[in-house]
Amino acid sequence: MRGLRDAIRSGRLAPGTRLPSSRSLAADLGIARNTVAGAYAELAAEGWLVARQGSGTRVAPRAASGPAAEASPPPRPEAAPRPVHDLLPGRPDVAAFPRAAWLSSARRALGAAPREALGVGDPRGRPELRLALADYLARARGVFAEPGRIVVCSGFHHGLGLLARVPRIRRRTLAVESYGLFAQHRLLAAEGVRTTALPVDERGAVVGELAGRQAGAVLLTPAHQFPTGAWLHPERRAAVVDWARESGGLVIEDDYDGEYRYDREPLGALQSLDPERVGYLGSVSKSLGPGVRLGWLVLPAGLVEEVLAVKGPWELTTGSLDQLTLADFLESGGYDRHVRRMRQRYRRRRDQLVAALAARLPGLRVTGISAGLHAVVELPAGAERRVLREARRRGVGLSGLAAYRHQASPGEREGPAHESRERRGEREGGGGGEGPEGIPEVIPEGIPEGIVVGYGAPPEHGFAAALDALCLVLEAALSPRCAAPRRSRGPSATRDR
């Protein structure tokens, strides 16, 4: 009860915010429902909450405007408050982690672990995991994945860092998509890799421009482009493989959201078109959680030894027991069952998000909804900064589309915005180019505006409240402008087909 009072008093729970039902909150906290109901009743009697039949329990309209609120110390300017509703993209629902099934696999794995598994590991990774991955990736993603081509790593960024240190990749320019995660761009820059940005449209990256960029490799997200949500069109998939064959280049495939497609069966990996020209990177960060530090590279045969030379003679990044646990989890079918369950959950959330916006803000266009854990809400010109400012005020974690634009993208202005982006970097997954409050300092003229809404992170009981808070943010920031938003003239994500 004290925690709810403090959250309302400080403004982290904004007036009008809908609270989870007493049953849902009690289940999440592991306490009796009567305890939660009693706390709600007492806070309502004190004037903090308002409970109405049929509309649930909400924060009272003037709950945070009394003397106690005025006496509350302001948050420190150097530390952004943790959002009440986390709608930042790229974050799974970690509350849904399959604890019981994972524990069973861990017990079996430890019981069967050979003695050498407790010693210093092979830099390739445990053979049990590489064998299980080869079977799973071939079956679920269409990847040509012989165990000898697989190198286990601690996640996508670790795998990309290994590739960036391979001399023949570092010496040449790497093409990246014009929208993406700046953490990756900073990693590549820190390794001395030069990058050039390819435009992105409704068919994914415009790979036809590769021939004129003198690039030796290209990094793509063909299954679900981040953040626009486009998927790489079949003609472009074939074209980028042809480019790699003719130029001797390398395609690096980031299988972003590859397992979470909702309008059809998941698309097969690009790697299957030419395993000798496409290196495939994946991890369990979205399927299980970023706390499970395991990923993999499936490499062209000629690149394996070069990556191992960079990685070193010993496995120093991932524990052998975790690798053995994942191997058992894959072989027992636990991973498949978990992914199917989460695919259904995220699709249901996607549908709820689209329905809520259609009902309350029918003038807005939602794109990028065919796969993944996020969608893009297109905004009128000049609205992105207002929406992000209002979201911050109401405790809603959101990212703006402009924050993900590569600084070398065509049409990007040179100047202070670039310096700020490089200096400040990402804030909670939001990308660079932001001011001290996480709001973009500059959105160059002609750049499409929008917000990237992640629907994976909120716990199940809190998702309805998060959607309500999002709609309140948009209504406050856009009204009455939301009736006729500007159509996107740049990167556009695809609707379900």
C-alpha positions in Angstrom: 0.0 0.0 0.0 2.9 2.4 0.8 4.4 1.6 -2.6 1.2 2.6 -4.4 0.9 5.8 -2.4 4.5 6.7 -3.2 4.0 5.9 -6.9 0.9 8.1 -7.1 2.4 10.9 -5.0 5.5 11.1 -7.2 3.5 11.0 -10.4 4.8 7.6 -11.6 1.2 6.4 -11.6 -0.5 9.3 -13.4 -4.1 10.3 -12.7 -6.5 8.1 -14.7 -4.1 5.1 -14.8 -6.0 1.9 -14.6 -4.7 -0.6 -12.0 -4.7 -4.4 -12.5 -7.6 -6.3 -10.9 -7.1 -7.5 -7.4 -7.1 -11.1 -8.6 -4.3 -10.4 -11.2 -2.1 -8.4 -8.9 -2.5 -10.9 -6.1 -1.4 -13.7 -8.4 1.6 -11.7 -9.6 2.7 -10.9 -6.0 1.9 -14.3 -4.6 -0.4 -12.9 -1.8 -4.0 -13.4 -0.9 -6.6 -11.6 -3.1 -8.3 -10.2 0.0 -5.0 -8.4 0.9 -5.0 -6.6 -2.4 -8.7 -5.8 -2.3 -8.4 -4.4 1.2 -5.5 -2.2 0.2 -7.4 -0.9 -2.8 -10.4 -0.2 -0.6 -8.4 1.7 1.9 -6.6 3.8 -0.7 -10.0 4.6 -2.3 -11.3 5.7 1.0 -8.3 8.0 1.4 -8.9 9.5 -2.0 -6.0 8.0 -3.9 -8.0 5.7 -6.0 -11.5 5.7 -7.7 -13.3 2.4 -8.1 -16.4 2.2 -10.4 -18.4 -0.9 -11.4 -17.4 -2.0 -14.9 -14.4 0.3 -15.3 -12.1 -1.1 -12.7 -9.9 0.8 -10.3 -8.0 3.9 -11.4 -5.8 6.6 -9.9 -8.0 9.5 -8.7 -7.9 12.6 -11.0 -6.4 14.9 -8.4 -4.5 12.2 -6.4 -1.1 13.7 -6.9 -2.0 17.4 -6.6 -2.1 17.8 -2.8 0.5 19.3 -0.4 2.2 15.9 0.0 2.9 15.8 -3.8 4.3 19.3 -3.7 6.6 18.4 -0.9 8.0 15.4 -2.8 11.6 15.9 -3.9 11.9 16.0 -7.7 13.8 13.1 -9.4 17.5 13.6 -9.9 18.0 15.1 -13.4 20.9 12.7 -14.1 18.8 9.5 -13.6 15.7 8.9 -15.7 12.8 7.5 -13.6 11.9 3.9 -14.3 8.7 3.9 -16.4 5.5 2.6 -14.8 4.6 1.1 -18.2 7.5 -0.4 -20.2 6.5 -0.1 -23.9 10.1 0.1 -25.1 10.8 -2.2 -28.1 12.9 -5.4 -28.1 12.0 -6.6 -24.6 10.2 -9.9 -24.0 7.9 -10.7 -21.1 10.5 -12.2 -18.8 7.8 -13.0 -16.2 6.8 -15.8 -18.7 10.2 -17.5 -18.4 9.6 -21.3 -18.3 11.2 -21.7 -14.8 9.9 -25.3 -14.1 10.9 -26.7 -17.5 14.3 -24.9 -17.5 15.0 -26.3 -14.0 14.1 -29.8 -15.1 16.5 -29.5 -18.0 19.2 -28.1 -15.7 18.9 -31.0 -13.4 19.1 -33.5 -16.2 22.0 -31.7 -17.8 24.0 -31.5 -14.6 23.3 -35.2 -13.8 24.6 -36.3 -17.3 27.4 -33.7 -17.6 30.8 -35.3 -18.4 33.7 -34.3 -16.2 35.4 -32.1 -18.7 32.2 -29.9 -18.9 33.3 -28.4 -15.6 36.7 -27.4 -16.9 37.8 -24.7 -19.3 35.5 -24.8 -22.4 36.1 -25.2 -26.1 35.7 -21.8 -27.9 33.4 -23.5 -30.4 30.9 -24.2 -27.6 29.8 -27.5 -26.1 29.3 -30.2 -28.7 25.9 -31.2 -27.2 24.6 -27.7 -27.7 26.0 -27.3 -31.2 24.4 -30.6 -32.2 21.0 -29.6 -30.7 21.2 -26.2 -32.4 22.0 -27.7 -35.8 18.8 -29.9 -35.5 16.6 -27.1 -34.3 17.7 -24.4 -36.7 17.4 -26.7 -39.7 13.9 -27.7 -38.6 12.5 -24.4 -37.4 14.4 -21.8 -39.5 15.6 -23.7 -42.5 19.3 -23.0 -41.7 22.0 -25.2 -43.1 23.7 -25.7 -39.8 26.3 -28.4 -39.5 27.7 -28.6 -35.9 31.1 -27.8 -37.2 29.9 -24.4 -38.6 28.4 -23.3 -35.3 30.2 -21.1 -32.8 28.5 -20.5 -29.5 28.7 -16.9 -28.1 27.0 -14.9 -25.3 24.5 -13.2 -27.5 24.0 -11.2 -30.7 26.3 -8.3 -29.8 29.1 -10.7 -28.8 28.7 -12.5 -32.1 28.7 -9.3 -34.1 31.8 -8.1 -32.2 33.6 -11.3 -33.1 32.9 -10.9 -36.8 33.9 -7.2 -36.6 37.4 -8.2 -35.4 37.9 -10.6 -38.3 40.6 -8.8 -40.4 38.9 -9.3 -43.8 35.7 -7.8 -42.5 37.2 -5.0 -40.6 39.3 -3.9 -43.5 36.3 -3.3 -45.8 33.1 -1.1 -45.5 30.1 -2.8 -43.9 26.7 -1.8 -45.2 23.9 -1.5 -42.6 20.3 -0.6 -42.7 19.4 3.1 -42.4 17.3 2.3 -39.3 18.6 0.1 -36.6 20.1 -0.2 -33.1 22.8 2.4 -32.4 24.4 0.0 -29.9 25.4 -2.1 -32.9 26.7 0.9 -34.8 28.8 2.0 -31.9 30.1 -1.5 -31.5 31.2 -1.5 -35.1 32.7 1.9 -34.8 34.7 0.9 -31.7 36.1 -2.0 -33.7 37.2 0.3 -36.5 34.6 -0.9 -39.0 33.5 1.7 -41.5 29.7 1.6 -42.2 27.5 2.9 -44.9 23.7 3.1 -44.6 21.2 1.5 -47.1 17.7 3.0 -47.4 14.8 1.0 -46.0 11.3 0.9 -47.5 8.2 -1.3 -47.3 10.2 -4.1 -48.9 13.1 -4.0 -46.5 16.6 -2.8 -47.2 17.3 -1.4 -50.7 20.1 -3.9 -51.5 20.3 -2.8 -55.1 22.5 0.1 -53.8 25.2 -2.3 -52.6 27.0 -2.4 -55.9 27.8 1.3 -55.7 28.8 1.4 -52.0 32.1 -0.6 -52.3 31.0 -2.6 -49.3 32.6 -6.0 -48.5 29.8 -7.1 -46.2 26.2 -6.2 -45.3 24.3 -6.6 -42.0 20.5 -7.2 -42.5 17.4 -8.1 -40.5 15.5 -9.9 -43.3 12.8 -11.5 -41.1 11.6 -8.3 -39.4 13.5 -5.1 -39.9 14.1 -3.2 -36.7 12.4 -0.8 -36.1 10.3 -0.4 -39.2 8.9 -3.9 -39.2 9.4 -4.6 -42.9 10.5 -8.0 -44.1 13.0 -8.4 -47.0 11.1 -9.0 -50.2 11.9 -12.3 -52.0 13.4 -10.5 -55.0 15.8 -8.6 -52.7 16.7 -11.8 -50.8 17.8 -13.3 -54.1 19.5 -10.0 -55.2 21.7 -9.7 -52.0 22.8 -13.3 -52.4 23.7 -12.7 -56.1 25.6 -9.6 -54.9 27.6 -11.6 -52.4 28.5 -14.3 -55.0 29.6 -11.7 -57.7 31.5 -9.4 -55.3 32.9 -12.0 -52.9 31.1 -10.2 -50.1 29.5 -11.5 -46.9 25.9 -11.2 -45.8 25.5 -11.1 -42.0 21.9 -12.2 -41.1 20.5 -10.9 -37.8 17.5 -13.2 -37.4 15.6 -10.5 -35.5 12.1 -11.8 -34.4 12.5 -14.7 -36.8 10.4 -17.0 -34.6 7.6 -14.6 -34.0 5.5 -14.2 -37.2 1.8 -13.9 -37.0 0.4 -13.7 -40.6 1.9 -16.9 -41.9 4.5 -19.5 -41.0 7.9 -18.0 -40.0 10.0 -17.1 -43.0 12.9 -19.4 -43.6 16.3 -17.9 -42.9 18.2 -16.0 -45.7 21.2 -18.2 -44.9 19.6 -21.2 -46.6 20.0 -19.6 -50.0 23.8 -19.7 -49.8 25.4 -21.0 -46.6 28.9 -20.1 -48.0 28.0 -16.4 -48.5 25.6 -15.8 -45.5 26.6 -15.9 -41.8 23.6 -16.4 -39.5 23.4 -14.9 -36.0 20.8 -15.8 -33.4 20.2 -15.8 -29.6 17.6 -16.6 -27.0 17.3 -13.0 -25.8 13.8 -12.6 -27.2 12.5 -16.2 -26.8 13.7 -16.8 -23.2 15.2 -13.6 -22.0 18.3 -11.4 -22.2 19.5 -12.8 -18.8 20.2 -16.2 -20.5 23.5 -15.1 -22.1 23.6 -17.6 -25.0 23.7 -17.0 -28.8 25.3 -18.6 -31.8 26.9 -17.9 -35.2 26.4 -20.3 -38.1 29.3 -19.5 -40.4 30.5 -20.2 -43.9 33.0 -23.0 -43.7 35.9 -20.7 -44.6 35.1 -18.2 -41.8 35.0 -20.6 -38.8 38.7 -20.7 -38.1 39.0 -16.9 -38.5 36.3 -16.3 -35.9 37.8 -18.9 -33.5 41.2 -17.1 -33.9 39.5 -13.9 -32.8 37.6 -15.6 -29.9 40.7 -17.2 -28.5 41.7 -20.7 -27.5 39.3 -21.0 -24.5 35.6 -20.4 -23.9 35.5 -17.4 -21.5 32.0 -16.0 -22.1 29.4 -18.7 -21.7 29.1 -21.3 -19.0 29.2 -25.0 -20.0 26.3 -25.8 -17.7 24.1 -23.2 -19.2 25.0 -24.6 -22.7 24.1 -28.1 -21.6 20.8 -26.9 -20.1 19.8 -25.2 -23.3 20.8 -28.3 -25.3 18.5 -30.5 -23.1 15.8 -27.8 -23.4 16.0 -28.0 -27.2 16.1 -31.8 -27.4 13.3 -32.3 -24.9 10.9 -30.1 -26.9 10.6 -27.6 -24.1 12.0 -24.7 -26.3 9.5 -25.4 -29.1 6.6 -25.5 -26.6 7.6 -22.3 -25.0 8.0 -20.4 -28.3 4.6 -21.6 -29.5 3.0 -20.4 -26.3 4.8 -17.0 -26.5 3.9 -16.6 -30.1 0.2 -16.9 -29.2 0.6 -14.5 -26.3 2.4 -11.8 -28.3 -0.1 -12.1 -31.2 -2.9 -11.6 -28.7 -1.1 -8.5 -27.4 -0.5 -7.3 -31.0 -4.3 -7.6 -31.7 -5.2 -5.8 -28.5 -2.8 -2.9 -29.3 -4.2 -2.5 -32.8 -7.8 -2.7 -31.6 -7.2 -0.1 -28.8 -5.6 2.4 -31.2 -8.3 1.8 -33.8 -11.1 2.5 -31.3 -9.6 5.5 -29.5 -7.4 7.1 -32.2 -8.8 5.9 -35.5 -6.7 8.5 -37.5 -3.4 6.8 -36.7 -1.8 4.2 -38.9 -0.1 1.2 -37.2 2.5 -0.7 -39.2 5.1 -3.4 -38.8 2.5 -5.7 -37.2 3.1 -8.9 -39.1 5.8 -10.2 -36.7 7.9 -9.4 -33.7 7.4 -7.7 -30.4 6.8 -4.1 -31.5 4.8 -2.0 -33.9 5.3 1.5 -35.4 2.6 4.2 -34.9 3.0 6.8 -37.6 2.6 10.4 -36.4 1.9 13.8 -38.0 4.9 16.1 -38.7 6.2 17.7 -35.5 4.3 15.3 -33.2 7.1 12.8 -32.2 8.7 15.1 -29.7 5.4 16.0 -28.1 4.4 12.4 -27.7 7.7 11.4 -26.1 7.5 14.3 -23.7 4.0 13.4 -22.7 5.0 9.8 -22.3 7.8 10.7 -20.0 5.5 12.9 -18.0 3.0 10.0 -17.5 5.6 7.3 -16.8 5.2 5.4 -20.1 8.4 4.1 -21.7 8.4 4.8 -25.4 10.9 5.2 -28.2 10.7 7.6 -31.2 11.4 6.4 -34.7 14.0 9.2 -35.3 16.2 7.8 -32.5 17.1 4.7 -34.6 18.2 6.5 -37.8 21.8 5.9 -38.8 23.8 9.1 -38.9 25.1 8.4 -42.4 21.6 7.8 -43.8 20.7 9.8 -47.0 19.0 13.0 -46.1 20.4 13.2 -42.6 21.7 16.5 -41.5 25.2 16.9 -40.4 25.8 18.8 -37.2 25.2 18.8 -33.5 22.6 16.1 -33.6 25.3 13.6 -34.7 27.7 14.7 -31.9 24.9 14.3 -29.3 24.0 10.9 -30.6 27.5 9.5 -30.5 28.1 11.0 -27.0 24.9 10.0 -25.3 24.1 6.7 -27.1 21.1 4.7 -26.2 18.8 5.2 -23.3 17.1 2.0 -22.2 17.1 0.6 -25.7 15.9 3.9 -27.3 18.9 4.8 -29.5 21.0 7.9 -29.7 20.3 11.4 -30.8 18.3 12.2 -27.7 18.4 15.1 -25.3 18.8 14.7 -21.5 15.2 13.7 -21.2 15.3 11.1 -23.9 13.6 13.4 -26.4 15.2 13.8 -29.9 17.1 17.1 -30.2 16.7 17.3 -34.0 14.3 15.5 -36.4 15.6 16.5 -39.9 12.9 17.8 -42.2 11.3 15.1 -44.4 12.2 12.3 -42.0 9.1 10.2 -41.1 7.9 10.6 -37.5 6.4 7.9 -35.3 6.8 6.0 -32.1 8.0 2.4 -31.8 5.7 0.6 -29.3 7.0 -2.6 -27.7 4.3 -4.9 -26.4 6.4 -7.7 -25.0 7.7 -6.4 -21.7 4.6 -5.6 -19.6 3.5 -8.5 -17.4 0.3 -10.2 -18.4 -1.8 -8.6 -15.6 -0.5 -5.1 -16.5 -0.9 -5.1 -20.3 -4.4 -3.6 -20.4 -3.3 -0.7 -18.1 -0.2 -0.1 -20.3 -2.4 0.1 -23.4 -4.7 2.5 -21.6 -1.8 4.7 -20.6 -0.4 4.7 -24.2 -3.8 5.9 -25.5 -4.0 8.6 -22.9 -0.5 9.8 -23.9 -1.4 9.9 -27.6 -4.8 11.6 -26.9 -3.1 14.3 -24.8 -0.3 14.9 -27.2 -2.1 14.8 -30.6 -5.6 16.0 -30.1 -7.0 17.4 -32.3 -4.2 16.7 -34.8 -4.6 12.9 -34.9 -7.5 13.1 -37.3 -5.3 13.4 -40.4 -1.7 12.2 -39.8 1.0 12.7 -42.5 1.6 9.6 -44.5 5.1 8.1 -44.3 7.4 9.1 -47.1 10.4 7.1 -46.0 10.7 3.7 -44.2 7.4 2.0 -44.0 6.5 -1.3 -42.4 4.1 -3.7 -43.8 0.6 -4.6 -42.5 -0.3 -8.3 -42.2 -1.0 -9.7 -45.6 
